[in-house]
Amino acid sequence: MAAHLQKVLAGALTSSLSMLTQTVRSAKWNVALKVAFFADVDADSDDDFKYEEVELEHNDDDESDNDRSEDLEATMRSLQKASIAGSTNGLAPSGPLPAGVTRRPEVIDDFIRNFLVKGGLNKTLETFEMEWYQLSSPAQSSLQQQPVADVYVQNQQLEAQLRAVQKELDNTRAIAEKTRESWDKIRKERDSHRMHHKRVAQEKNKLITDIKRLKAHYAQYEPTLRELKAKYESLMKEKTLTRLERDRLAAKVEALEAMSKSGAPSSAPINDRVASDRSGITPKPSAAAAAKRTTTALKGDAILPPNNRPNPLVERPVERARAKGFKLAKTFKGHHMPVSNLRMHPKKPIVATSSDDATWKLWSLPSGELIMSGDGHKDWVSGIDFHPSGTMLASSSGDCTVKLWSFEQSRCIHTFGDHTQAVWNVAYHDTGDFLSSCSLDHSARLWDLSSMRCRQTFRGHVDSVNETTWQPYTNVLCTASSDKTVSLWDARTSLCLQTFYGHSNSCNHAAFNPKGDTIASVDADGVVKLWDVRMVTERLTINVGPHPANKAAFDPSGEVLAIASEDGSIKCFQAHDSVPICELRGHEDAVQCLVFDNAGKYLVSGGSDHTFRLWSC
């Protein structure tokens, strides 16, 4: 095979050299192409191959060309000379050519030769070579002028374009898929928003209808309000006329007293019925008038004790509560709604709580264990109080009733329903025979627990009566009202003894100190006032605003005053000089009520956060 290839290459070399001689003068690229071909042939041939000298055809016209074409070396030298001459004449670029290697696919004839050699098709290869070089002869030189299409390069370019288009198509498909998903999501959101919009529109229309209905409903109250306002103005005028009449009668009484002192006869019934002093206190009835009024009591009614009883709390030595060291000891989740009121048991460490969930409960302290629960009111329970013996409990509610509960029987033993509106609070008399209550109907009532009836109705406030409490070991009842006043009442005669003016907003609560000579009252502006009962004057003013103050409580010594505030804190002050002691924080909402224990060792508070908390040192 190798010998055969050598013969073929020798014949091809002879033909190529003759063609090279003719084409050197016409085109440099033809010469370069043939030289490259011979170089490839020379490189592929065996080292021991002996080349025979080939005689070239002589041309008389150009002897120099024949000399240069004698062999391959002469041809290479002539090409080098031609390259140097071209560079000196400016044909070649002045600077160095940029280095670069471009790989191009092999030409068609080389591909066919390689394919035939690889497949062992020797006869076919010989036939191809003979026909190829015959066509390459000068007679067939026109075939060389025809360009051969570079199919491989075109195929590669087309494949590259196809890959680029395919990649772009894949990207477009991915973008289209994402767009479709986004469109589906947006469509779902559109449907959801459309549904919510329809719902909101329906709710809006419903609210508009309700507002119109409420406007029409409340428009019916305007004539009633105007009528009530006219009645109120008429009553205020009558009240003013009554005061003028009272002053006139007081002056007449003074004149009669002066006449009696000078020896003139006087009228005893008038002196018994009317008395006055220059301090402005409402005149007290005489003992005879009180006895006469008491004789109107029915059979079975209890009798109020005399007013001159001693107060055992005055002489009792009690240690002052160490409020400065109070800290939150325990928190008890006692109710499902805000805790409205608290009361300590008079003899045992037990606290009673009332709540807006219409129940009251008894808890042991300091463990906080539930002892008993009362459920019977139809609305929120606002006030509670223990019987002085500790065997009963009274409760007031928003259902306009006052209920008595027996611990021995574990049930409600009686219900008072004379109030026409919500009842805010209740308070037992120290004898345990009477119970007072205050209501939103502008009145306070005295209930006889022996005959189970209303003995007295205290009228005089022009707004809701928010608090009722007893002066210790007396028959004097104290009330605080939303008309910004605090009043003292004689329980025997239901007459107002004194009214304290000074608050600029609704009075929420009032409390006596243990000695009974000082009243602490709080209002919705956060103002706390201390009143001297004996001197009928204001002693101190403490401002804990701007949040409302809900309750006030004295410790057993009467020297520490604790204030329950709407801002969720408890503020403690010295009662005699209003010096701040401490501020207790722990409730998550407004503090509604608070009370000291009987020894002053700890403080219990209840709030709108549904809890009651124990504070101690």
C-alpha positions as CSV (number, residue, x, y, z in Angstrom):
1,M,0.0,0.0,0.0
2,A,2.8,2.4,0.9
3,A,4.6,1.6,-2.4
4,H,1.5,2.3,-4.3
5,L,1.0,5.6,-2.5
6,Q,4.6,6.6,-3.3
7,K,4.0,6.0,-7.0
8,V,0.8,8.0,-7.0
9,L,2.5,10.9,-5.1
10,A,5.4,10.9,-7.6
11,G,3.1,11.3,-10.5
12,A,1.2,14.0,-8.7
13,L,4.4,15.8,-8.0
14,T,5.4,15.8,-11.7
15,S,2.1,17.3,-12.8
16,S,2.1,19.8,-10.0
17,L,5.5,21.1,-10.8
18,S,4.6,21.8,-14.3
19,M,1.5,23.7,-13.2
20,L,3.5,25.6,-10.6
21,T,5.7,27.0,-13.3
22,Q,2.8,28.5,-15.2
23,T,1.0,30.0,-12.3
24,V,3.8,31.7,-10.3
25,R,3.7,34.8,-12.5
26,S,-0.1,35.1,-12.4
27,A,-1.2,34.6,-8.8
28,K,0.7,34.3,-5.6
29,W,-2.0,32.5,-3.8
30,N,-1.9,29.7,-6.4
31,V,1.8,29.3,-5.8
32,A,1.3,29.3,-2.0
33,L,-1.4,26.7,-2.3
34,K,0.7,24.4,-4.4
35,V,3.7,24.9,-2.1
36,A,1.5,24.0,0.9
37,F,0.3,21.0,-0.9
38,F,3.9,19.8,-1.7
39,A,4.9,20.5,1.9
40,D,2.1,18.3,3.1
41,V,3.0,15.6,0.7
42,D,6.7,15.8,1.7
43,A,5.8,15.6,5.3
44,D,3.6,12.6,4.8
45,S,6.1,10.7,2.7
46,D,8.6,8.1,4.0
47,D,12.2,9.2,4.7
48,D,13.7,6.4,2.6
49,F,11.6,7.3,-0.5
50,K,13.9,8.1,-3.5
51,Y,12.6,10.8,-5.8
52,E,13.5,10.6,-9.4
53,E,14.5,13.6,-11.3
54,V,11.7,14.9,-13.5
55,E,12.5,16.8,-16.7
56,L,10.5,20.0,-17.0
57,E,9.4,21.6,-20.2
58,H,11.6,24.5,-21.4
59,N,10.2,27.8,-22.4
60,D,12.3,29.9,-24.7
61,D,10.6,33.1,-23.8
62,D,11.5,33.1,-20.1
63,E,14.8,31.3,-19.2
64,S,14.8,32.8,-15.7
65,D,11.6,31.1,-14.8
66,N,12.9,27.7,-16.0
67,D,16.0,28.1,-13.8
68,R,14.0,29.0,-10.8
69,S,11.6,26.1,-11.3
70,E,14.3,23.3,-11.5
71,D,13.5,21.9,-8.1
72,L,11.5,22.7,-5.0
73,E,14.3,24.5,-3.2
74,A,14.7,26.9,-6.1
75,T,11.0,27.6,-6.0
76,M,11.1,28.3,-2.3
77,R,14.0,30.7,-2.7
78,S,12.2,32.5,-5.5
79,L,9.1,32.9,-3.3
80,Q,11.2,34.3,-0.4
81,K,12.7,36.8,-2.8
82,A,9.3,37.8,-4.1
83,S,8.1,38.3,-0.6
84,I,11.1,40.5,0.3
85,A,10.6,42.5,-2.8
86,G,7.0,43.1,-2.1
87,S,7.7,44.2,1.4
88,T,10.2,46.8,0.2
89,N,7.8,48.1,-2.4
90,G,5.2,48.7,0.3
91,L,3.0,45.8,-0.7
92,A,3.3,44.2,2.7
93,P,2.1,45.9,5.9
94,S,4.8,47.8,7.7
95,G,4.0,46.5,11.2
96,P,3.9,42.9,12.4
97,L,0.8,40.9,11.5
98,P,-1.4,39.9,14.4
99,A,-0.9,36.3,15.4
100,G,-3.9,34.1,15.0
101,V,-4.9,30.5,14.2
102,T,-8.1,29.8,12.3
103,R,-9.2,26.2,12.1
104,R,-11.0,25.5,8.9
105,P,-12.4,22.2,7.8
106,E,-10.5,20.2,5.2
107,V,-11.3,20.6,1.6
108,I,-13.6,18.2,-0.3
109,D,-10.9,16.3,-2.2
110,D,-8.8,15.7,0.8
111,F,-11.8,14.5,2.7
112,I,-12.6,12.0,-0.1
113,R,-8.9,10.8,-0.2
114,N,-8.8,10.3,3.6
115,F,-12.2,8.5,3.5
116,L,-11.0,6.2,0.7
117,V,-7.7,5.5,2.4
118,K,-9.4,4.8,5.7
119,G,-11.8,2.4,4.1
120,G,-9.1,0.6,2.1
121,L,-10.7,1.5,-1.3
122,N,-7.5,1.5,-3.2
123,K,-8.8,1.0,-6.7
124,T,-11.4,3.7,-6.2
125,L,-8.7,6.0,-4.9
126,E,-6.5,5.4,-8.0
127,T,-9.5,6.1,-10.2
128,F,-10.3,9.3,-8.3
129,E,-6.7,10.5,-8.5
130,M,-6.5,9.9,-12.2
131,E,-9.8,11.7,-12.9
132,W,-9.0,14.5,-10.5
133,Y,-5.6,15.4,-11.9
134,Q,-7.0,15.0,-15.4
135,L,-9.6,17.6,-14.6
136,S,-6.8,19.8,-13.0
137,S,-4.9,19.9,-16.3
138,P,-4.6,23.2,-18.2
139,A,-7.3,22.1,-20.6
140,Q,-9.7,21.8,-17.8
141,S,-8.4,24.9,-15.9
142,S,-11.8,26.4,-16.2
143,L,-13.0,24.0,-13.5
144,Q,-10.5,25.5,-11.0
145,Q,-12.1,28.9,-11.4
146,Q,-15.4,27.6,-10.1
147,P,-15.6,28.2,-6.3
148,V,-16.1,25.2,-4.1
149,A,-18.8,25.8,-1.5
150,D,-17.5,25.5,2.1
151,V,-20.3,23.3,3.2
152,Y,-18.8,22.5,6.6
153,V,-18.5,26.1,7.6
154,Q,-22.0,26.8,6.4
155,N,-23.3,23.8,8.3
156,Q,-21.5,24.9,11.4
157,Q,-22.9,28.4,11.1
158,L,-26.4,27.1,10.5
159,E,-26.0,24.7,13.5
160,A,-24.8,27.7,15.7
161,Q,-27.8,29.7,14.5
162,L,-30.1,26.8,15.2
163,R,-28.7,26.4,18.7
164,A,-29.1,30.1,19.4
165,V,-32.6,30.1,18.0
166,Q,-33.4,27.0,20.1
167,K,-32.0,28.6,23.2
168,E,-34.0,31.7,22.6
169,L,-37.1,29.6,22.0
170,D,-36.5,27.9,25.4
171,N,-36.1,31.2,27.1
172,T,-39.2,32.5,25.5
173,R,-41.1,29.4,26.6
174,A,-39.9,29.8,30.1
175,I,-40.9,33.5,30.1
176,A,-44.2,32.6,28.7
177,E,-44.7,30.0,31.4
178,K,-43.8,32.5,34.1
179,T,-46.1,35.0,32.5
180,R,-48.9,32.5,32.4
181,E,-48.4,31.7,36.1
182,S,-48.3,35.4,37.0
183,W,-51.5,35.9,34.9
184,D,-53.2,33.1,36.8
185,K,-52.1,34.5,40.1
186,I,-53.3,38.0,39.2
187,R,-56.6,36.7,37.9
188,K,-57.1,34.9,41.3
189,E,-56.2,38.0,43.2
190,R,-58.6,40.0,41.0
191,D,-61.4,37.6,41.7
192,S,-60.6,37.7,45.5
193,H,-60.4,41.5,45.5
194,R,-63.6,41.7,43.5
195,M,-65.3,39.4,46.1
196,H,-64.1,41.4,49.0
197,H,-65.1,44.6,47.3
198,K,-68.6,43.2,46.9
199,R,-68.7,42.2,50.6
200,V,-67.4,45.6,51.7
201,A,-70.0,47.3,49.5
202,Q,-72.7,45.2,51.0
203,E,-71.5,45.9,54.6
204,K,-71.3,49.6,53.7
205,N,-74.9,49.6,52.5
206,K,-75.9,47.8,55.6
207,L,-74.1,50.3,57.8
208,I,-75.7,53.2,55.9
209,T,-79.1,51.6,56.5
210,D,-78.4,51.1,60.2
211,I,-77.1,54.7,60.6
212,K,-80.3,56.0,59.0
213,R,-82.4,53.8,61.3
214,L,-80.5,55.0,64.3
215,K,-80.8,58.6,63.3
216,A,-84.5,58.2,62.9
217,H,-84.6,56.4,66.3
218,Y,-82.7,59.0,68.2
219,A,-84.6,61.8,66.5
220,Q,-87.6,60.6,68.5
221,Y,-85.7,61.4,71.7
222,E,-85.2,65.1,71.0
223,P,-88.7,66.1,72.2
224,T,-88.3,64.1,75.3
225,L,-84.9,65.7,76.0
226,R,-86.3,69.2,75.5
227,E,-89.1,68.3,77.9
228,L,-86.7,67.0,80.5
229,K,-84.5,70.0,80.1
230,A,-87.6,72.3,80.7
231,K,-88.5,70.2,83.8
232,Y,-84.9,70.5,85.0
233,E,-84.9,74.2,84.6
234,S,-88.2,74.5,86.4
235,L,-87.0,72.3,89.3
236,M,-83.8,74.4,89.6
237,K,-86.0,77.5,89.8
238,E,-88.1,75.9,92.4
239,K,-84.9,74.9,94.3
240,T,-83.7,78.5,94.2
241,L,-87.1,79.7,95.5
242,T,-87.0,77.0,98.2
243,R,-83.5,78.2,99.3
244,L,-84.8,81.8,99.4
245,E,-87.7,80.6,101.5
246,R,-85.4,78.7,103.8
247,D,-83.2,81.7,104.3
248,R,-86.3,83.8,105.1
249,L,-87.5,81.2,107.6
250,A,-84.0,81.0,109.1
251,A,-84.0,84.8,109.6
252,K,-87.4,84.5,111.2
253,V,-86.2,81.8,113.5
254,E,-83.2,83.9,114.5
255,A,-85.6,86.7,115.4
256,L,-87.8,84.3,117.4
257,E,-84.8,83.0,119.3
258,A,-83.7,86.5,120.0
259,M,-87.2,87.3,121.3
260,S,-87.2,84.1,123.4
261,K,-83.8,85.1,125.0
262,S,-85.2,88.5,125.8
263,G,-88.2,86.9,127.6
264,A,-90.8,86.8,124.9
265,P,-92.9,83.7,124.3
266,S,-91.7,81.4,121.5
267,S,-93.1,78.5,119.5
268,A,-91.5,75.2,120.5
269,P,-92.6,73.2,117.4
270,I,-90.9,75.7,115.2
271,N,-87.6,75.4,117.1
272,D,-87.9,71.7,116.9
273,R,-88.6,71.8,113.2
274,V,-86.0,74.3,112.0
275,A,-82.5,75.2,113.1
276,S,-79.7,76.9,111.4
277,D,-76.2,78.3,111.8
278,R,-74.1,80.6,109.8
279,S,-71.8,77.9,108.5
280,G,-74.3,77.0,105.7
281,I,-75.0,73.4,107.0
282,T,-78.4,72.1,106.3
283,P,-80.4,72.3,109.6
284,K,-80.5,69.1,111.7
285,P,-83.9,68.0,113.1
286,S,-84.2,68.0,116.9
287,A,-84.3,64.9,119.0
288,A,-88.0,65.2,119.4
289,A,-88.6,65.5,115.7
290,A,-86.4,62.5,115.1
291,A,-88.2,60.4,117.7
292,K,-91.5,61.4,116.1
293,R,-90.3,60.4,112.7
294,T,-88.9,57.1,114.1
295,T,-92.3,56.3,115.5
296,T,-93.7,56.0,112.0
297,A,-91.7,52.8,111.5
298,L,-93.8,49.7,111.0
299,K,-93.9,46.8,113.2
300,G,-90.9,44.6,112.7
301,D,-88.6,47.4,111.5
302,A,-85.1,47.7,113.0
303,I,-84.2,50.8,115.0
304,L,-81.2,53.0,114.2
305,P,-78.8,53.4,117.1
306,P,-78.1,56.9,118.6
307,N,-75.5,59.1,117.1
308,N,-73.4,59.6,120.2
309,R,-71.8,56.1,120.1
310,P,-68.0,56.0,120.5
311,N,-65.9,54.9,117.6
312,P,-63.6,52.0,118.7
313,L,-61.3,52.6,115.7
314,V,-60.2,56.0,117.1
315,E,-58.3,54.5,120.1
316,R,-57.2,51.3,118.4
317,P,-53.5,51.2,117.8
318,V,-52.8,50.2,114.2
319,E,-49.4,50.1,112.5
320,R,-49.1,52.2,109.3
321,A,-49.1,50.2,106.1
322,R,-45.6,50.0,104.6
323,A,-46.7,51.0,101.2
324,K,-43.3,52.2,100.1
325,G,-42.1,48.6,100.1
326,F,-45.1,47.1,98.3
327,K,-44.4,45.0,95.3
328,L,-46.6,42.7,93.1
329,A,-46.7,39.4,94.9
330,K,-49.4,37.4,93.1
331,T,-51.8,37.8,90.2
332,F,-55.1,35.9,90.0
333,K,-57.2,35.4,86.9
334,G,-60.5,35.6,88.7
335,H,-63.1,36.5,86.1
336,H,-63.8,36.4,82.4
337,M,-64.5,40.2,82.3
338,P,-63.3,43.3,84.2
339,V,-63.2,43.2,88.0
340,S,-65.5,46.0,89.2
341,N,-65.3,45.9,93.0
342,L,-63.5,44.4,96.0
343,R,-64.3,43.9,99.7
344,M,-62.4,42.4,102.6
345,H,-64.0,40.0,105.0
346,P,-64.4,41.7,108.4
347,K,-62.9,38.8,110.4
348,K,-61.0,36.4,108.0
349,P,-58.4,36.8,105.3
350,I,-61.0,36.5,102.5
351,V,-61.6,38.9,99.7
352,A,-64.8,39.2,97.6
353,T,-64.7,40.2,94.0
354,S,-67.4,41.3,91.6
355,S,-67.2,41.4,87.9
356,D,-68.9,42.5,84.7
357,D,-69.5,38.8,83.9
358,A,-72.5,38.9,86.4
359,T,-70.8,36.9,89.1
360,W,-69.2,37.5,92.5
361,K,-66.6,35.2,94.1
362,L,-64.8,34.6,97.4
363,W,-61.1,34.0,97.5
364,S,-58.8,33.1,100.4
365,L,-55.7,35.2,100.8
366,P,-52.8,35.0,100.2
367,S,-53.2,31.7,98.4
368,G,-56.0,32.9,96.1
369,E,-58.1,29.7,96.3
370,L,-61.7,30.0,95.2
371,I,-64.1,29.5,98.1
372,M,-67.5,30.3,96.8
373,S,-69.1,31.8,93.7
374,G,-72.5,33.6,93.3
375,D,-74.4,33.6,90.0
376,G,-77.9,35.1,89.8
377,H,-77.8,38.6,88.5
378,K,-78.9,39.2,84.9
379,D,-76.3,41.9,84.3
380,W,-72.9,43.1,85.5
381,V,-72.3,43.1,89.2
382,S,-71.0,46.5,90.3
383,G,-70.9,46.5,94.1
384,I,-70.5,44.1,97.0
385,D,-70.2,44.3,100.8
386,F,-69.9,41.9,103.7
387,H,-72.3,41.8,106.6
388,P,-70.4,43.0,109.8
389,S,-70.8,39.4,111.2
390,G,-69.2,38.0,108.0
391,T,-72.1,35.5,107.4
392,M,-73.8,37.4,104.5
393,L,-73.0,39.4,101.5
394,A,-74.9,42.0,99.5
395,S,-74.5,42.7,95.8
396,S,-75.7,45.4,93.4
397,S,-76.1,45.0,89.7
398,G,-76.9,46.6,86.4
399,D,-80.2,44.7,86.4
400,C,-81.6,47.4,88.9
401,T,-81.6,44.9,91.8
402,V,-79.8,44.4,95.2
403,K,-79.4,40.8,96.3
404,L,-78.7,39.4,99.8
405,W,-76.7,36.1,99.9
406,S,-76.4,33.8,102.8
407,F,-73.1,31.8,103.2
408,E,-74.8,29.2,105.4
409,Q,-77.6,28.5,102.9
410,S,-75.3,29.1,99.9
411,R,-78.1,31.0,98.0
412,C,-79.8,34.3,97.5
413,I,-82.2,34.9,100.3
414,H,-83.8,38.2,99.2
415,T,-83.8,40.6,96.2
416,F,-84.7,44.4,96.4
417,G,-86.0,45.8,93.2
418,D,-87.1,49.3,94.0
419,H,-84.4,51.1,92.0
420,T,-85.5,52.0,88.5
421,Q,-82.0,52.0,87.0
422,A,-78.7,50.3,87.5
423,V,-77.4,50.1,91.1
424,W,-73.8,51.1,91.5
425,N,-72.8,50.1,95.0
426,V,-74.1,48.8,98.4
427,A,-72.8,49.4,102.0
428,Y,-73.8,47.7,105.3
429,H,-74.4,49.7,108.4
430,D,-72.1,48.8,111.3
431,T,-75.1,47.2,113.2
432,G,-75.8,44.9,110.2
433,D,-79.6,45.8,110.3
434,F,-79.5,48.3,107.5
435,L,-78.1,48.4,104.0
436,S,-77.6,51.4,101.7
437,S,-77.5,51.5,98.0
438,C,-76.9,54.1,95.3
439,S,-78.2,54.1,91.7
440,L,-78.2,55.7,88.3
441,D,-81.7,56.9,89.1
442,H,-80.2,59.9,91.0
443,S,-81.1,58.4,94.4
444,A,-79.8,56.4,97.3
445,R,-81.9,54.1,99.4
446,L,-81.8,52.6,102.9
447,W,-83.0,49.0,103.2
448,D,-84.3,47.6,106.5
449,L,-83.0,44.0,106.7
450,S,-85.4,43.1,109.5
451,S,-88.6,44.0,107.6
452,M,-86.9,43.6,104.1
453,R,-88.3,46.9,102.8
454,C,-87.0,50.3,101.8
455,R,-87.0,52.6,104.9
456,Q,-85.6,55.8,103.3
457,T,-85.0,57.3,99.9
458,F,-82.3,60.0,99.7
459,R,-83.1,62.4,96.9
460,G,-81.2,65.6,96.1
461,H,-78.5,64.7,93.6
462,V,-79.3,65.7,90.0
463,D,-77.2,63.0,88.4
464,S,-76.2,59.4,89.0
465,V,-75.2,58.5,92.5
466,N,-72.0,56.6,92.1
467,E,-70.9,55.7,95.7
468,T,-72.5,55.2,99.1
469,T,-70.6,54.6,102.3
470,W,-71.2,55.0,106.1
471,Q,-69.3,57.3,108.5
472,P,-67.9,54.7,111.0
473,Y,-70.2,54.0,113.9
474,T,-72.7,56.8,113.0
475,N,-76.0,57.1,111.2
476,V,-74.5,59.5,108.6
477,L,-74.5,58.3,105.0
478,C,-72.1,59.7,102.5
479,T,-72.8,59.7,98.7
480,A,-70.7,60.8,95.7
481,S,-72.5,61.8,92.5
482,S,-71.9,62.6,88.9
483,D,-73.2,66.1,89.6
484,K,-69.7,66.8,91.0
485,T,-70.8,66.9,94.7
486,V,-70.3,64.8,97.8
487,S,-73.2,64.8,100.3
488,L,-73.8,63.7,103.9
489,W,-77.3,62.4,104.9
490,D,-79.0,61.7,108.1
491,A,-80.3,58.1,107.8
492,R,-83.1,58.7,110.4
493,T,-84.6,61.6,108.6
494,S,-83.3,61.2,105.0
495,L,-82.3,64.9,105.1
496,C,-79.1,66.2,103.6
497,L,-76.7,67.4,106.4
498,Q,-73.9,68.8,104.2
499,T,-72.9,69.0,100.6
500,F,-69.2,69.5,99.6
501,Y,-68.6,71.4,96.4
502,G,-65.2,71.6,94.6
503,H,-64.9,69.0,92.0
504,S,-65.1,70.0,88.3
505,N,-66.1,66.6,87.0
506,S,-68.1,63.5,88.0
507,C,-67.2,62.1,91.4
508,N,-66.5,58.4,91.0
509,H,-65.9,57.4,94.6
510,A,-65.8,58.6,98.2
511,A,-64.3,56.9,101.3
512,F,-64.0,57.7,105.1
513,N,-60.8,57.3,107.0
514,P,-61.2,54.9,110.0
515,K,-61.6,57.8,112.4
516,G,-64.4,59.2,110.4
517,D,-63.2,62.8,110.4
518,T,-61.9,62.8,106.8
519,I,-63.5,62.0,103.4
520,A,-61.5,61.3,100.3
521,S,-63.3,61.8,97.0
522,V,-62.0,61.2,93.4
523,D,-63.3,62.4,90.1
524,A,-63.0,61.8,86.4
525,D,-60.3,64.4,86.0
526,G,-58.0,62.5,88.2
527,V,-58.4,65.0,91.1
528,V,-58.5,63.7,94.7
529,K,-59.9,65.9,97.4
530,L,-59.7,65.4,101.2
531,W,-62.5,67.0,103.2
532,D,-62.6,67.8,106.9
533,V,-66.0,66.6,108.1
534,R,-65.9,68.5,111.4
535,M,-64.7,71.8,109.9
536,V,-66.7,71.3,106.7
537,T,-63.8,72.5,104.6
538,E,-61.4,71.1,102.0
539,R,-58.1,70.0,103.5
540,L,-56.0,68.8,100.5
541,T,-56.2,68.4,96.7
542,I,-54.1,65.8,94.9
543,N,-53.9,65.7,91.1
544,V,-53.2,62.3,89.7
545,G,-54.5,63.1,86.2
546,P,-55.0,63.4,83.4
547,H,-56.5,59.9,83.6
548,P,-59.6,59.4,85.7
549,A,-59.2,58.3,89.3
550,N,-61.6,55.3,89.9
551,K,-61.4,54.5,93.6
552,A,-59.7,55.6,96.9
553,A,-58.9,53.6,100.0
554,F,-57.4,54.4,103.4
555,D,-55.1,51.9,105.2
556,P,-56.3,50.8,108.7
557,S,-54.2,53.6,110.3
558,G,-55.7,56.3,108.1
559,E,-52.3,57.7,107.2
560,V,-51.9,56.1,103.7
561,L,-54.2,56.9,100.8
562,A,-54.2,54.6,97.8
563,I,-55.7,55.8,94.4
564,A,-56.8,53.5,91.6
565,S,-56.1,55.2,88.3
566,E,-57.4,54.6,84.8
567,D,-53.8,54.5,83.5
568,G,-53.2,51.0,85.1
569,S,-51.3,52.3,88.1
570,I,-51.9,52.6,91.9
571,K,-50.6,55.8,93.5
572,C,-50.0,56.0,97.2
573,F,-49.8,59.3,99.2
574,Q,-49.5,60.4,102.8
575,A,-53.0,61.4,103.9
576,H,-52.0,64.3,106.0
577,D,-49.7,66.2,103.6
578,S,-50.3,64.5,100.2
579,V,-46.6,63.6,99.9
580,P,-46.2,60.8,97.3
581,I,-45.1,57.4,98.7
582,C,-45.0,55.1,95.7
583,E,-46.6,54.2,92.4
584,L,-47.5,50.5,91.8
585,R,-47.6,49.2,88.2
586,G,-48.5,45.8,87.1
587,H,-52.1,45.9,85.7
588,E,-52.3,45.7,81.9
589,D,-55.4,47.9,81.9
590,A,-57.3,50.3,84.1
591,V,-57.4,49.7,87.9
592,Q,-61.1,49.7,88.9
593,C,-60.9,49.0,92.6
594,L,-58.6,48.4,95.6
595,V,-58.7,47.7,99.3
596,F,-56.3,47.2,102.2
597,D,-56.5,44.2,104.4
598,N,-57.6,44.7,108.1
599,A,-54.0,44.7,109.3
600,G,-52.5,46.9,106.6
601,K,-50.0,44.2,105.5
602,Y,-51.0,44.0,101.9
603,L,-53.2,45.7,99.3
604,V,-55.6,44.0,96.8
605,S,-56.5,45.6,93.5
606,G,-58.8,44.6,90.6
607,G,-58.7,45.8,87.1
608,S,-60.2,45.8,83.6
609,D,-57.6,43.1,82.6
610,H,-59.9,40.5,84.3
611,T,-57.4,40.0,87.2
612,F,-57.0,40.9,90.9
613,R,-53.5,41.3,92.2
614,L,-51.9,41.1,95.6
615,W,-49.3,43.7,96.6
616,S,-47.2,43.2,99.7
617,C,-43.7,43.9,101.1
